[in-house]
Amino acid sequence: MWPADSAKPAIYYFPDQNDGISFTVAESDADFSHLSGNNGNREAVEFHHLTPQLSISDDKAEVVAVQITFFPKQGFCISVVAHHAAVDGKSKTMFERSWAYFCKQLIHMQRQNLNNSSILLPTELIPCFDRTLIKDPKGLDVVYANHWLAFQSDKRSFKLVSMPVLKAHSSVVRKSFELTREDIKKLRAKVQGSEVLIRQAKELHLSSYVLTCAYVYVCLVKAMGVEGDATVMLRVGANCRSRLDPPLSVNYFGNCVSGHGTPAKASDVVDPENGIAFVADKLSDLVKGLKREVIEGSEEKILFVLKYVKEGGGQASGRLLAVAGSNRFDVYESDFGWGKPKRAEIILDRVGSIYLVESRNGGGAVEVGVVLEKPQMEAFSSLFVNGLN
């Protein structure tokens, strides 16, 4: 909520008013195996009925909404939607894993006729809610709020920038791919063997995240036909908990992420010999530049982002390259007592959207989800598979 006498919004909880989050139980006659499978394209609109909607008005916004959808005699889906201003992906996943842990322990105790009151979270799932740990001597919280007000023409509103709504039977599809540990090793060797980078004698940060993003970005730009001198924005997301001064607890619950990007020419990205190495080098520089300096230039960053959105930035297909999620969130550890989830998805609709999760099969592999128009997906699939061979 954003009180009239406050310079910035705040999160409110009213226990005396039975405050809580919206919780929806639904039923679907859709094909559970199709939606949770990995065999070909799935229409993006097929997932809409599985996700709850956050209630957002001018003066207040819901933080979290949950929906459980039953597929009779097939399975069920748990969908958690969180407002990114209050909760980032790591915190959302920690909430899901904590909920799952309580359920699994409760099932075990009921079977053993044990006392339910003794269920306690393990250390790695105990959240830290202390906002006083964040030091903001420059008052960036109010600066950001003021820029948001200016962006909204001085109207206090929590309503987000509207995005086009997909219609039924849209040509937009989603598909999942996987990079195995061996695939990632091949990509690392390819980048390290680039003659351009060898001549520069640079020390690169070639994590699984950087290599996955580099490979997927190259395939995506090619599949979407962006070429020549067209500018694309290469972005990485950063968990800032360990990068603040002083650093925060790894279990800090809230939004503590930052996006960082750099422009590049499409012709450099799609270069058949050095495209992957070029992008990996750019992303490596972004990650290495983070360290403890994630706050530096924050005001300029928010101004750039708001200007970019206002001018329709990112709506030109293939121009804004960014990923949601992470291969380090352990989403498949959310065991409610019936084993690992069959499939973990991040529901995105924008053409060109990419999301990452760790592979259900473990072993250092990464699952990659992509949202594209059908013809673009055919091209992407071919590029992704053949590029690894």
Contacts in CASP RR format, 6 or more apart in sequence:
PFRMAT RR
TARGET T0000
AUTHOR 0000-0000-0000
METHOD contacts of the structure
MODEL  1
MWPADSAKPAIYYFPDQNDGISFTVAESDADFSHLSGNNGNREAVEFHHL
TPQLSISDDKAEVVAVQITFFPKQGFCISVVAHHAAVDGKSKTMFERSWA
YFCKQLIHMQRQNLNNSSILLPTELIPCFDRTLIKDPKGLDVVYANHWLA
FQSDKRSFKLVSMPVLKAHSSVVRKSFELTREDIKKLRAKVQGSEVLIRQ
AKELHLSSYVLTCAYVYVCLVKAMGVEGDATVMLRVGANCRSRLDPPLSV
NYFGNCVSGHGTPAKASDVVDPENGIAFVADKLSDLVKGLKREVIEGSEE
KILFVLKYVKEGGGQASGRLLAVAGSNRFDVYESDFGWGKPKRAEIILDR
VGSIYLVESRNGGGAVEVGVVLEKPQMEAFSSLFVNGLN
1 9 0 8 1.000
1 10 0 8 1.000
1 12 0 8 1.000
1 59 0 8 1.000
1 60 0 8 1.000
2 8 0 8 1.000
2 9 0 8 1.000
2 10 0 8 1.000
2 59 0 8 1.000
2 60 0 8 1.000
2 156 0 8 1.000
2 158 0 8 1.000
3 10 0 8 1.000
4 156 0 8 1.000
7 142 0 8 1.000
7 145 0 8 1.000
7 146 0 8 1.000
8 141 0 8 1.000
8 142 0 8 1.000
8 145 0 8 1.000
9 85 0 8 1.000
9 145 0 8 1.000
9 158 0 8 1.000
11 63 0 8 1.000
11 86 0 8 1.000
13 19 0 8 1.000
13 20 0 8 1.000
21 62 0 8 1.000
21 63 0 8 1.000
21 64 0 8 1.000
21 65 0 8 1.000
21 66 0 8 1.000
22 52 0 8 1.000
22 55 0 8 1.000
22 62 0 8 1.000
22 65 0 8 1.000
22 66 0 8 1.000
23 65 0 8 1.000
23 66 0 8 1.000
23 67 0 8 1.000
23 68 0 8 1.000
24 52 0 8 1.000
24 65 0 8 1.000
24 66 0 8 1.000
24 67 0 8 1.000
24 68 0 8 1.000
25 67 0 8 1.000
25 68 0 8 1.000
25 69 0 8 1.000
25 70 0 8 1.000
26 49 0 8 1.000
26 50 0 8 1.000
26 67 0 8 1.000
26 68 0 8 1.000
26 69 0 8 1.000
26 70 0 8 1.000
27 69 0 8 1.000
27 70 0 8 1.000
27 71 0 8 1.000
27 72 0 8 1.000
28 49 0 8 1.000
28 50 0 8 1.000
28 69 0 8 1.000
28 70 0 8 1.000
28 71 0 8 1.000
28 77 0 8 1.000
29 71 0 8 1.000
29 72 0 8 1.000
30 46 0 8 1.000
30 49 0 8 1.000
30 71 0 8 1.000
31 74 0 8 1.000
32 71 0 8 1.000
32 74 0 8 1.000
32 75 0 8 1.000
32 77 0 8 1.000
33 74 0 8 1.000
34 42 0 8 1.000
35 42 0 8 1.000
35 46 0 8 1.000
35 47 0 8 1.000
35 50 0 8 1.000
35 77 0 8 1.000
35 343 0 8 1.000
36 77 0 8 1.000
36 342 0 8 1.000
36 343 0 8 1.000
37 176 0 8 1.000
37 342 0 8 1.000
37 343 0 8 1.000
38 176 0 8 1.000
38 343 0 8 1.000
40 175 0 8 1.000
41 173 0 8 1.000
41 174 0 8 1.000
41 175 0 8 1.000
41 374 0 8 1.000
41 377 0 8 1.000
42 173 0 8 1.000
42 174 0 8 1.000
42 175 0 8 1.000
43 169 0 8 1.000
43 170 0 8 1.000
43 172 0 8 1.000
43 173 0 8 1.000
43 174 0 8 1.000
44 166 0 8 1.000
44 170 0 8 1.000
44 172 0 8 1.000
44 173 0 8 1.000
44 174 0 8 1.000
44 349 0 8 1.000
44 371 0 8 1.000
45 166 0 8 1.000
45 167 0 8 1.000
45 168 0 8 1.000
45 169 0 8 1.000
45 170 0 8 1.000
45 172 0 8 1.000
47 174 0 8 1.000
47 345 0 8 1.000
47 347 0 8 1.000
48 166 0 8 1.000
49 69 0 8 1.000
50 67 0 8 1.000
50 69 0 8 1.000
50 77 0 8 1.000
50 79 0 8 1.000
50 347 0 8 1.000
51 67 0 8 1.000
51 79 0 8 1.000
51 81 0 8 1.000
51 347 0 8 1.000
52 65 0 8 1.000
52 66 0 8 1.000
52 67 0 8 1.000
52 79 0 8 1.000
52 81 0 8 1.000
53 65 0 8 1.000
53 81 0 8 1.000
54 61 0 8 1.000
54 62 0 8 1.000
54 63 0 8 1.000
54 64 0 8 1.000
54 65 0 8 1.000
54 81 0 8 1.000
54 83 0 8 1.000
55 61 0 8 1.000
55 62 0 8 1.000
55 65 0 8 1.000
56 62 0 8 1.000
56 83 0 8 1.000
56 158 0 8 1.000
56 159 0 8 1.000
56 160 0 8 1.000
57 158 0 8 1.000
57 159 0 8 1.000
58 155 0 8 1.000
58 156 0 8 1.000
58 157 0 8 1.000
58 158 0 8 1.000
58 159 0 8 1.000
59 156 0 8 1.000
59 157 0 8 1.000
59 158 0 8 1.000
60 158 0 8 1.000
61 83 0 8 1.000
61 85 0 8 1.000
61 158 0 8 1.000
62 83 0 8 1.000
63 82 0 8 1.000
63 83 0 8 1.000
63 86 0 8 1.000
63 87 0 8 1.000
64 80 0 8 1.000
64 81 0 8 1.000
64 82 0 8 1.000
64 83 0 8 1.000
64 87 0 8 1.000
64 95 0 8 1.000
65 80 0 8 1.000
65 81 0 8 1.000
66 78 0 8 1.000
66 79 0 8 1.000
66 80 0 8 1.000
66 81 0 8 1.000
67 77 0 8 1.000
67 78 0 8 1.000
67 79 0 8 1.000
67 81 0 8 1.000
68 76 0 8 1.000
68 77 0 8 1.000
68 78 0 8 1.000
68 79 0 8 1.000
69 76 0 8 1.000
69 77 0 8 1.000
69 79 0 8 1.000
70 76 0 8 1.000
71 77 0 8 1.000
78 96 0 8 1.000
78 336 0 8 1.000
79 347 0 8 1.000
80 92 0 8 1.000
80 95 0 8 1.000
80 96 0 8 1.000
82 89 0 8 1.000
82 91 0 8 1.000
82 92 0 8 1.000
82 95 0 8 1.000
84 255 0 8 1.000
85 255 0 8 1.000
86 254 0 8 1.000
86 255 0 8 1.000
87 95 0 8 1.000
87 253 0 8 1.000
87 254 0 8 1.000
87 255 0 8 1.000
88 239 0 8 1.000
88 254 0 8 1.000
88 255 0 8 1.000
88 256 0 8 1.000
88 257 0 8 1.000
89 257 0 8 1.000
89 325 0 8 1.000
89 326 0 8 1.000
89 329 0 8 1.000
90 239 0 8 1.000
90 241 0 8 1.000
90 256 0 8 1.000
90 257 0 8 1.000
90 326 0 8 1.000
90 329 0 8 1.000
91 127 0 8 1.000
91 252 0 8 1.000
91 253 0 8 1.000
91 254 0 8 1.000
91 255 0 8 1.000
93 329 0 8 1.000
93 330 0 8 1.000
93 331 0 8 1.000
93 334 0 8 1.000
94 125 0 8 1.000
94 127 0 8 1.000
94 251 0 8 1.000
94 253 0 8 1.000
95 127 0 8 1.000
95 253 0 8 1.000
96 331 0 8 1.000
96 334 0 8 1.000
97 125 0 8 1.000
97 330 0 8 1.000
97 333 0 8 1.000
97 334 0 8 1.000
98 121 0 8 1.000
98 125 0 8 1.000
98 127 0 8 1.000
99 334 0 8 1.000
99 336 0 8 1.000
100 333 0 8 1.000
100 334 0 8 1.000
100 335 0 8 1.000
100 336 0 8 1.000
100 337 0 8 1.000
101 121 0 8 1.000
101 122 0 8 1.000
101 125 0 8 1.000
102 119 0 8 1.000
102 121 0 8 1.000
103 336 0 8 1.000
103 337 0 8 1.000
104 335 0 8 1.000
104 336 0 8 1.000
104 337 0 8 1.000
105 119 0 8 1.000
106 116 0 8 1.000
106 119 0 8 1.000
107 337 0 8 1.000
108 114 0 8 1.000
109 115 0 8 1.000
109 116 0 8 1.000
109 118 0 8 1.000
109 119 0 8 1.000
110 116 0 8 1.000
124 251 0 8 1.000
125 251 0 8 1.000
126 251 0 8 1.000
127 251 0 8 1.000
127 252 0 8 1.000
127 253 0 8 1.000
128 248 0 8 1.000
128 249 0 8 1.000
128 251 0 8 1.000
128 252 0 8 1.000
128 253 0 8 1.000
129 253 0 8 1.000
130 252 0 8 1.000
133 246 0 8 1.000
133 248 0 8 1.000
133 249 0 8 1.000
133 252 0 8 1.000
134 244 0 8 1.000
134 248 0 8 1.000
135 244 0 8 1.000
135 245 0 8 1.000
135 246 0 8 1.000
138 295 0 8 1.000
140 295 0 8 1.000
140 298 0 8 1.000
140 299 0 8 1.000
143 299 0 8 1.000
143 302 0 8 1.000
144 298 0 8 1.000
144 302 0 8 1.000
147 299 0 8 1.000
147 302 0 8 1.000
147 303 0 8 1.000
147 306 0 8 1.000
148 306 0 8 1.000
149 155 0 8 1.000
149 156 0 8 1.000
151 306 0 8 1.000
151 310 0 8 1.000
161 309 0 8 1.000
163 349 0 8 1.000
163 350 0 8 1.000
166 172 0 8 1.000
166 349 0 8 1.000
171 373 0 8 1.000
171 374 0 8 1.000
172 349 0 8 1.000
172 351 0 8 1.000
172 371 0 8 1.000
172 372 0 8 1.000
172 373 0 8 1.000
173 371 0 8 1.000
173 372 0 8 1.000
173 373 0 8 1.000
173 374 0 8 1.000
173 377 0 8 1.000
174 345 0 8 1.000
174 348 0 8 1.000
174 369 0 8 1.000
174 370 0 8 1.000
174 371 0 8 1.000
175 369 0 8 1.000
175 370 0 8 1.000
175 372 0 8 1.000
175 377 0 8 1.000
175 381 0 8 1.000
176 343 0 8 1.000
176 345 0 8 1.000
176 367 0 8 1.000
176 368 0 8 1.000
176 369 0 8 1.000
176 370 0 8 1.000
177 367 0 8 1.000
177 368 0 8 1.000
177 369 0 8 1.000
177 370 0 8 1.000
177 381 0 8 1.000
177 384 0 8 1.000
178 359 0 8 1.000
178 365 0 8 1.000
178 366 0 8 1.000
178 367 0 8 1.000
178 368 0 8 1.000
179 187 0 8 1.000
179 208 0 8 1.000
179 212 0 8 1.000
179 215 0 8 1.000
179 365 0 8 1.000
179 366 0 8 1.000
179 368 0 8 1.000
179 388 0 8 1.000
180 359 0 8 1.000
180 364 0 8 1.000
180 365 0 8 1.000
181 363 0 8 1.000
181 364 0 8 1.000
181 365 0 8 1.000
183 365 0 8 1.000
183 388 0 8 1.000
184 208 0 8 1.000
184 211 0 8 1.000
184 212 0 8 1.000
184 364 0 8 1.000
184 365 0 8 1.000
184 366 0 8 1.000
186 388 0 8 1.000
187 211 0 8 1.000
187 214 0 8 1.000
187 215 0 8 1.000
187 276 0 8 1.000
187 280 0 8 1.000
188 206 0 8 1.000
188 211 0 8 1.000
190 276 0 8 1.000
190 277 0 8 1.000
191 197 0 8 1.000
191 204 0 8 1.000
191 206 0 8 1.000
191 211 0 8 1.000
191 214 0 8 1.000
191 276 0 8 1.000
191 277 0 8 1.000
191 280 0 8 1.000
191 281 0 8 1.000
192 204 0 8 1.000
192 206 0 8 1.000
193 277 0 8 1.000
194 274 0 8 1.000
194 277 0 8 1.000
195 274 0 8 1.000
196 274 0 8 1.000
196 277 0 8 1.000
196 278 0 8 1.000
197 204 0 8 1.000
197 277 0 8 1.000
197 281 0 8 1.000
202 281 0 8 1.000
202 284 0 8 1.000
204 280 0 8 1.000
204 281 0 8 1.000
204 284 0 8 1.000
205 284 0 8 1.000
205 287 0 8 1.000
205 288 0 8 1.000
206 280 0 8 1.000
206 284 0 8 1.000
207 287 0 8 1.000
208 327 0 8 1.000
208 364 0 8 1.000
208 366 0 8 1.000
209 236 0 8 1.000
209 326 0 8 1.000
209 327 0 8 1.000
209 328 0 8 1.000
209 356 0 8 1.000
210 236 0 8 1.000
210 280 0 8 1.000
210 283 0 8 1.000
210 284 0 8 1.000
210 287 0 8 1.000
211 280 0 8 1.000
212 327 0 8 1.000
212 356 0 8 1.000
212 366 0 8 1.000
212 368 0 8 1.000
213 236 0 8 1.000
213 279 0 8 1.000
213 283 0 8 1.000
213 321 0 8 1.000
213 323 0 8 1.000
214 276 0 8 1.000
214 279 0 8 1.000
214 280 0 8 1.000
214 283 0 8 1.000
215 276 0 8 1.000
215 384 0 8 1.000
216 323 0 8 1.000
216 354 0 8 1.000
216 368 0 8 1.000
216 370 0 8 1.000
216 384 0 8 1.000
217 232 0 8 1.000
217 234 0 8 1.000
217 269 0 8 1.000
217 279 0 8 1.000
217 321 0 8 1.000
218 269 0 8 1.000
218 270 0 8 1.000
218 275 0 8 1.000
218 276 0 8 1.000
218 279 0 8 1.000
219 380 0 8 1.000
219 383 0 8 1.000
219 384 0 8 1.000
219 387 0 8 1.000
220 318 0 8 1.000
220 321 0 8 1.000
220 352 0 8 1.000
220 354 0 8 1.000
220 370 0 8 1.000
220 372 0 8 1.000
220 380 0 8 1.000
221 227 0 8 1.000
221 232 0 8 1.000
221 266 0 8 1.000
221 269 0 8 1.000
221 270 0 8 1.000
221 318 0 8 1.000
221 321 0 8 1.000
222 270 0 8 1.000
222 379 0 8 1.000
222 383 0 8 1.000
223 372 0 8 1.000
223 376 0 8 1.000
223 377 0 8 1.000
223 379 0 8 1.000
223 380 0 8 1.000
223 383 0 8 1.000
224 317 0 8 1.000
224 318 0 8 1.000
224 352 0 8 1.000
224 372 0 8 1.000
224 376 0 8 1.000
226 232 0 8 1.000
226 266 0 8 1.000
226 269 0 8 1.000
226 270 0 8 1.000
226 317 0 8 1.000
226 318 0 8 1.000
226 319 0 8 1.000
227 266 0 8 1.000
227 267 0 8 1.000
227 270 0 8 1.000
228 265 0 8 1.000
228 266 0 8 1.000
228 267 0 8 1.000
229 265 0 8 1.000
229 266 0 8 1.000
229 267 0 8 1.000
230 265 0 8 1.000
230 266 0 8 1.000
230 319 0 8 1.000
231 263 0 8 1.000
231 264 0 8 1.000
231 265 0 8 1.000
231 266 0 8 1.000
231 319 0 8 1.000
232 263 0 8 1.000
232 264 0 8 1.000
232 265 0 8 1.000
232 266 0 8 1.000
232 269 0 8 1.000
232 318 0 8 1.000
232 319 0 8 1.000
232 320 0 8 1.000
232 321 0 8 1.000
233 261 0 8 1.000
233 262 0 8 1.000
233 263 0 8 1.000
233 264 0 8 1.000
233 314 0 8 1.000
233 319 0 8 1.000
233 320 0 8 1.000
233 321 0 8 1.000
233 322 0 8 1.000
234 261 0 8 1.000
234 262 0 8 1.000
234 263 0 8 1.000
234 264 0 8 1.000
234 269 0 8 1.000
234 279 0 8 1.000
234 282 0 8 1.000
234 283 0 8 1.000
234 286 0 8 1.000
234 321 0 8 1.000
235 259 0 8 1.000
235 260 0 8 1.000
235 261 0 8 1.000
235 286 0 8 1.000
235 320 0 8 1.000
235 321 0 8 1.000
235 322 0 8 1.000
235 323 0 8 1.000
236 259 0 8 1.000
236 260 0 8 1.000
236 261 0 8 1.000
236 283 0 8 1.000
236 286 0 8 1.000
236 287 0 8 1.000
236 322 0 8 1.000
236 323 0 8 1.000
237 257 0 8 1.000
237 258 0 8 1.000
237 259 0 8 1.000
237 260 0 8 1.000
237 322 0 8 1.000
237 323 0 8 1.000
238 257 0 8 1.000
238 258 0 8 1.000
238 259 0 8 1.000
238 260 0 8 1.000
238 287 0 8 1.000
238 290 0 8 1.000
238 294 0 8 1.000
239 256 0 8 1.000
239 257 0 8 1.000
239 326 0 8 1.000
240 248 0 8 1.000
240 256 0 8 1.000
240 257 0 8 1.000
240 258 0 8 1.000
240 294 0 8 1.000
241 247 0 8 1.000
241 248 0 8 1.000
241 249 0 8 1.000
241 250 0 8 1.000
241 252 0 8 1.000
241 256 0 8 1.000
242 248 0 8 1.000
242 250 0 8 1.000
243 290 0 8 1.000
243 291 0 8 1.000
243 292 0 8 1.000
243 293 0 8 1.000
243 294 0 8 1.000
244 256 0 8 1.000
244 292 0 8 1.000
244 294 0 8 1.000
244 295 0 8 1.000
245 292 0 8 1.000
248 256 0 8 1.000
258 290 0 8 1.000
258 294 0 8 1.000
258 298 0 8 1.000
259 301 0 8 1.000
259 322 0 8 1.000
260 286 0 8 1.000
260 290 0 8 1.000
261 286 0 8 1.000
262 282 0 8 1.000
262 285 0 8 1.000
262 286 0 8 1.000
264 278 0 8 1.000
264 279 0 8 1.000
264 282 0 8 1.000
268 274 0 8 1.000
268 275 0 8 1.000
268 278 0 8 1.000
269 275 0 8 1.000
269 278 0 8 1.000
269 279 0 8 1.000
271 278 0 8 1.000
308 314 0 8 1.000
313 319 0 8 1.000
313 320 0 8 1.000
314 320 0 8 1.000
317 351 0 8 1.000
317 352 0 8 1.000
318 352 0 8 1.000
321 354 0 8 1.000
322 354 0 8 1.000
323 354 0 8 1.000
323 355 0 8 1.000
323 356 0 8 1.000
324 346 0 8 1.000
324 348 0 8 1.000
324 353 0 8 1.000
324 354 0 8 1.000
324 355 0 8 1.000
324 356 0 8 1.000
325 346 0 8 1.000
325 355 0 8 1.000
325 356 0 8 1.000
325 357 0 8 1.000
326 356 0 8 1.000
326 357 0 8 1.000
327 356 0 8 1.000
327 357 0 8 1.000
327 358 0 8 1.000
327 364 0 8 1.000
327 366 0 8 1.000
327 367 0 8 1.000
328 358 0 8 1.000
329 357 0 8 1.000
329 358 0 8 1.000
330 358 0 8 1.000
331 341 0 8 1.000
331 344 0 8 1.000
331 357 0 8 1.000
331 358 0 8 1.000
332 340 0 8 1.000
332 341 0 8 1.000
332 344 0 8 1.000
332 357 0 8 1.000
332 358 0 8 1.000
332 360 0 8 1.000
332 362 0 8 1.000
333 340 0 8 1.000
334 340 0 8 1.000
334 341 0 8 1.000
340 360 0 8 1.000
341 360 0 8 1.000
342 360 0 8 1.000
343 360 0 8 1.000
344 357 0 8 1.000
344 360 0 8 1.000
344 367 0 8 1.000
345 355 0 8 1.000
345 369 0 8 1.000
346 355 0 8 1.000
346 357 0 8 1.000
346 369 0 8 1.000
348 355 0 8 1.000
348 371 0 8 1.000
349 371 0 8 1.000
350 371 0 8 1.000
351 371 0 8 1.000
351 372 0 8 1.000
351 373 0 8 1.000
351 376 0 8 1.000
352 370 0 8 1.000
352 371 0 8 1.000
352 372 0 8 1.000
353 370 0 8 1.000
353 371 0 8 1.000
354 368 0 8 1.000
354 369 0 8 1.000
354 370 0 8 1.000
354 371 0 8 1.000
355 368 0 8 1.000
355 369 0 8 1.000
356 366 0 8 1.000
356 367 0 8 1.000
356 368 0 8 1.000
356 369 0 8 1.000
357 366 0 8 1.000
357 367 0 8 1.000
358 364 0 8 1.000
358 365 0 8 1.000
358 366 0 8 1.000
358 367 0 8 1.000
359 365 0 8 1.000
359 366 0 8 1.000
359 367 0 8 1.000
360 367 0 8 1.000
370 377 0 8 1.000
370 380 0 8 1.000
372 380 0 8 1.000
END
